[in-house]
Amino acid sequence: MSTDLHPSLNASLDAAIRRARGAEQTAADEVSSLQADTEPTTDAAPSLQADTETATDPAATAEDVPSKREALSQAAAETFPNEGAPETGALNEPAPSESASNKDYLPPLFTGSPPSQDQPGDSSSRHAADGEEEDAAKKETDADALERSAMPLRDHLRELRKRLIRVFLSGLLGFLACWPVAQEIFDVLLIPMMRAMPAGSNFIYTGVPEAFLTYLKLAFTSGIFLTSPLIFYQIWAFVAPGLYKEERAVIVPFALISAILFICGGAFCFFMVFPVAFTFFMSFSTETIKAMPTIGSYLSFALNLLIPFGLVFELPLFVFFLARFGMVSAEGMRKKRRYAVVCMFIVAAVLTPPDVTSQIMMAAPMLLLYEVSIYVAKAFGRKKPPLPVKDETEEDDEYEDDDEYEDEKSDAAAQ
């Protein structure tokens, strides 16, 4: 119900209604007294009697409420011309049914009751409050979403820290195992160089702590080779959340394969590359120029070859995961073979000492491993979905459309 009226107008209309009803009741009493004395003798008597019955009958009064409201509105406008007339829609609303008791009915508009919750005056404020609540809920939802999106990053960083600590502990364990036999390991590592050195040449060290630091460095590197299965397992365990379920179940085999490939790369360097490279370098020794390499420089040279060769032999496993992720394919690797060959020689030139022999000795196994990687990508790569086969009727329709197009084109050219 519309109650957008001035409070003084409500009070004025209330008073006007009460006065009108009092006058109506007085007229009804007078009519009743006259009717009791004499019979009606004019044509207006039946209508007056009907009006009297309607005024005294609550049901009839309830049915005639709209017409009476209009009359009351006019009376209020004449009595209070400065207050303005009430809204017609507010006065013409249907009144609720009255009970059998002859109880006066006054609409809420004229009783001074507080406005209802559904009035239009409060709709804007209510909608504004609802909008603020929705905005607050949306902000909370966005905050929760940001919190959820930030959680995986923290979890990954925590997992990375845990894996790095375990890698360090694995390397430390390998170092402690290899330190007591560091001198024996170094004697084995000297064999390829001792065979290539001319007679009268020996290893020396020029710094006071050089021998100690050399054994320390060799023990640490040997410990990495020894514990490489544990180290690679930690690496694959960190990558495991991004793998498929069936791929996670083979993390241990992947760790073993990675360690085997790494050791194979080092062994290939030791047995194949060292003899050729050292023979080449010792060929520059003469009667007046004796080769006297220090143990520190020799160990650095050997490690600069052993570790890169071990990493290069991981290429098939690396290509396996790239193919599983759909980043490379066998067809793409075949098409880009010429560029891969150039990149391999560049990598070999960077990782090996500045001589052509070492570069070729590293690039040759890389080329072989690249070809093996192509077959690995073909066998384990992500399969592309088959292309949809066109129906013969569709192909015939396409040919017909092309013929019609060519005919129209020729006709236009002729015109």
Summary of the structure (lengths in Angstrom):
residues: 415
radius of gyration: 51.1
end to end distance: 76.4
largest distance: 165.5
contacts: 1065
relative contact order: 0.06
helix: 75%
strand: 0%
